[in-house]
């Protein structure tokens, strides 16, 4: 879903289950970039940042080489502030905090972390 579009950037809401960029092999060709190209944004050929396939969120894309380069430099220099939210199992003990553990996937229909 397109959230913003102007002459320089395109901001989209990427749903979970979709690659940001194509993977290796024909079974991984379907991705956000290819869908945007098919939906009227042929100039979108690279992403200055990615979200994992199973992650939903906002992706900002340059509509020209100059805009793409500027976005790449902004991400590379860590000028962009990113916020992540997660659904958790149970109730956290603290109102705020930091998790420094590996993130696991939930197996469909089981409600337990995958191994």
C-alpha positions as a printed NumPy array, in Angstrom:
array([[  0.   ,   0.   ,   0.   ],
       [  1.435,   3.366,  -1.027],
       [  1.506,   5.812,   1.899],
       [  3.266,   8.695,   0.142],
       [  4.498,   9.434,  -3.348],
       [  6.195,  12.522,  -4.768],
       [  8.795,  13.222,  -7.449],
       [ 11.618,  11.96 ,  -5.22 ],
       [ 10.431,   9.206,  -2.885],
       [  7.864,   6.47 ,  -2.546],
       [  6.818,   5.322,   0.935],
       [  5.037,   1.989,   1.145],
       [  3.621,  -0.283,   3.828],
       [  5.109,  -3.755,   3.233],
       [  3.056,  -6.611,   4.568],
       [  4.568,  -9.675,   6.207],
       [  5.264, -12.698,   4.039],
       [  6.72 , -10.649,   1.176],
       [ 10.399, -10.212,   0.364],
       [ 11.587,  -6.618,  -0.082],
       [ 14.005,  -7.534,  -2.889],
       [ 14.095, -10.658,  -5.056],
       [ 15.835, -13.69 ,  -3.638],
       [ 17.853, -16.3  ,  -5.501],
       [ 15.764, -18.483,  -7.792],
       [ 12.424, -18.106,  -9.548],
       [ 10.461, -19.105,  -6.443],
       [ 11.761, -15.938,  -4.732],
       [ 11.2  , -13.494,  -7.616],
       [  7.946, -12.154,  -6.155],
       [  8.867,  -9.212,  -3.95 ],
       [  7.936,  -5.654,  -3.066],
       [ 10.153,  -4.183,  -5.805],
       [  8.704,  -6.35 ,  -8.582],
       [  5.147,  -5.644,  -7.443],
       [  5.785,  -1.892,  -7.394],
       [  7.256,  -2.065, -10.907],
       [  4.137,  -3.918, -12.101],
       [  1.871,  -1.409, -10.32 ],
       [  3.147,   1.657, -12.174],
       [  6.49 ,   2.467, -10.553],
       [  8.997,   1.103, -13.13 ],
       [ 11.739,   3.399, -11.783],
       [ 11.84 ,   1.494,  -8.487],
       [ 14.638,  -1.041,  -8.967],
       [ 16.615,  -0.892,  -5.709],
       [ 15.842,  -0.556,  -2.009],
       [ 18.053,   1.548,   0.275],
       [ 16.936,  -0.648,   3.186],
       [ 15.053,  -3.906,   3.617],
       [ 12.651,  -5.567,   5.964],
       [ 12.78 ,  -9.322,   6.46 ],
       [ 10.147, -11.368,   4.657],
       [  8.154, -12.042,   7.819],
       [  8.376,  -8.413,   9.003],
       [  5.74 ,  -5.843,   8.113],
       [  6.494,  -2.139,   8.099],
       [  7.338,   1.028,   6.234],
       [  9.854,   1.027,   3.364],
       [ 11.15 ,   4.267,   1.805],
       [ 12.332,   4.07 ,  -1.812],
       [ 14.011,   6.588,  -4.109],
       [ 12.294,   7.364,  -7.408],
       [ 15.532,   8.521,  -9.067],
       [ 19.197,   7.546,  -8.82 ],
       [ 19.931,  10.72 ,  -6.857],
       [ 17.084,  10.109,  -4.409],
       [ 18.087,   6.46 ,  -3.982],
       [ 21.709,   7.463,  -3.319],
       [ 20.645,  10.095,  -0.77 ],
       [ 18.476,   7.542,   1.044],
       [ 21.306,   4.976,   1.012],
       [ 23.682,   7.491,   2.57 ],
       [ 21.086,   8.452,   5.187],
       [ 20.692,   4.818,   6.25 ],
       [ 24.442,   4.137,   6.038],
       [ 25.211,   7.09 ,   8.32 ],
       [ 22.46 ,   5.932,  10.715],
       [ 20.68 ,   9.27 ,  10.5  ],
       [ 17.312,   7.51 ,  10.303],
       [ 15.539,   6.704,  13.558],
       [ 13.878,   3.299,  13.467],
       [ 11.205,   2.027,  15.797],
       [ 10.269,  -1.626,  16.117],
       [  7.201,  -3.007,  17.814],
       [  6.547,  -6.64 ,  18.619],
       [  3.754,  -8.846,  19.79 ],
       [  4.817, -10.762,  22.869],
       [  3.604, -13.937,  24.491],
       [  2.549, -13.22 ,  28.07 ],
       [  2.857,  -9.992,  30.022],
       [  6.24 ,  -8.261,  30.449],
       [  7.343,  -7.524,  34.018],
       [  8.556,  -4.021,  33.15 ],
       [  6.868,  -1.146,  31.318],
       [  9.981,  -0.645,  29.169],
       [ 13.232,  -2.467,  28.598],
       [ 15.569,  -4.126,  26.155],
       [ 15.553,  -7.679,  24.859],
       [ 18.992,  -9.021,  23.955],
       [ 17.986, -12.508,  22.892],
       [ 17.479, -14.154,  19.508],
       [ 14.074, -13.568,  17.99 ],
       [ 12.262, -16.785,  17.102],
       [  9.396, -17.48 ,  14.751],
       [  6.085, -18.873,  15.886],
       [  5.015, -22.031,  14.078],
       [  1.59 , -21.608,  12.529],
       [ -1.117, -23.312,  14.553],
       [  1.171, -24.249,  17.444],
       [  1.72 , -21.001,  19.342],
       [  5.214, -22.109,  20.359],
       [  8.606, -20.867,  19.151],
       [ 10.102, -22.74 ,  16.212],
       [ 13.46 , -24.411,  16.746]])
